[in-house]
Amino acid sequence: MKASQFTRWIAQLSSLSPEQREQLKACLSAPGSLAQDMIATPSSCPHCQSSELQPWGYNGGLPRYRCKSCGKTSNPLTGTPMARLRKRHLWQGYAEALTQSLTVRRAAKHCGVSKNTAFLWRHRFLTQIADHQAQHASGIVEADETFFLESFKGQRDLPRPPRKRGGSAKRRGLSAEQTPVLVVRDRSGQHADFQLEKLDAAHVRKRLRPLIDADAILCSDSAAVYAHFAKAEGITHRPVNPSQKRRVDGPFHIQNVNAYDSRLKGWMIRFHGVATKYLTHYLGWRRLLERYKTQLNPLICLREALGRAAMQQLTQT
């Protein structure tokens, strides 16, 4: 931060409310901070991954480095979704809006920015967060699918007449208007979900094969795609059939997945429909809230957005 900016910032401290003073005190006393993350020396060049970096001055309040191998310069934010994003002093306030699940307009009001800026920031922040999910599931693994109505929200040229505030499908039940999302959870809390192009054996197998361990027990409903996957991979399969009032078979059930689907759908209501092209960002946002629960704070949210959260935190639900 430049000296002139720091002077103006100090002059504004007298206008802070008691709650804001306590929040500032907590941030300053924390063992780590966003400022430390943004000035930390990169381990390698973001352009060529070489470790031969040398200091190259400052620009915009951030240290710069020059790579001896490729000759390109960079700063600690280069290569992250936050690169070239302005108003860094408002990022922590926007991260707080994400932890509170505020809508775009409420987040804009919370941070004092325009709604267009709030929308841009939402998806910049969520780009990296959307990739943070479990890489392996073991033991008893529950799998189920849920569906979201296909949405072209925000687009001008629609292939169909527009709907208002989410709307409803023209056809009852499953159709091409519904976007399938595969949700997987094991009993240790490992969680992953995937937006599928189509709910068929090929797409389900592509997602489940690298995720589920060979010695796991797969619990699902009676859909044929899960039986096909389990048979092809040699995985034990314990299906349950809710339509026949067989929801639990001893320790084998899909109640955890169904409960998560219910929480996800209830949380989505506040957005009045989510554009399908951004659905994976919202799935990652919900996983972030589930992963940290009451421990989530703006600093953790910012570190995840920068891709600098600890790996054990990223795989913990």
C-alpha positions, 0 to 999 in steps of 0.5 A: 500500500502506498503511503498516501493510501495508508494515511487516508485509511488511518484517517477513516479509523475514527468512523468505525463502529464498535463491531467493525473495530472488534473485527479489525482487531481480530484480523490484525491479531490473527496469525495470518492475514490477506496482506501476508498472502498477497505479498508472499513470495511465489514458489515458482514462475506462473508462466513457466513454473521455473523457481528462478525468481528475483525481486523486480520492484513494486507495482500497485502496492504488490511486489513484482518478480522477474523470472530468469528463465523466461524473462517475464514478470509477475506478482503474487496474484498472477495466475490466480482468479484475483489477478488484475482485480481492483479495489483490494481493500474491499475484498475482505468485505466481499468475502464476508458477503459470501460467508453470509450468502448475500445476493448480488445486490445485497453484497453490492450494498454491503461493500459499497460497489455497483451490482455489476462489480459485485456480480463480477467479483462473485464469480472471480472469487468462486472460480478457484473455490469451485475446484475444491472438493474431495478427490477420494471417497471410501468406506460406505459411499452414498451417491444420488442425483438432483436436478436444476432447471436449465437457465439462461439467466443473464443472456439476451438471445434465448432459445425459448421464451423467457421465464420469470424468477426461475419459473418452472419446466413445461414438462413434468418429471425429467426432461432436457430442461433439467440439468443433472447434478451427481452428489457423492458423500462418504461417512467420513464427510468427504464430499464431491458433486458434478454437473453432468451433461447427461445422466447416463452410464458413461457420464456417471462412470467418468465421474465416479471411477477416479473418485470411489475406492475399489474396496468401497461400498456404493449406496444409491437408489435403484437407478440402473446407472449405478448398478452398471457402474458397480458391476463394471468396476467390481464395486459392492453395490447396496441399492435402496428403493425409496418408492417401496418405502425401503429407505434404510437397510441397516447401515446402508442408506442415502439419507446423508446425500438426500439431506444435503440435496435438501439443504442445497435446494433450500439455499438456492431459493434466495437467488431466484434461479441460477444460470446453468453456465455458473451452476458449478460455481454455486455448487462450490460455494455451497460446499465451502459453507458446508466444509467450514460451517461456523468456522468460516470467516472472510480470511478463510474465504479469501484464501480459498479464492486465491487457492492457498487453503491447506489441502486437508481443509479442502478435502474436509467437509 
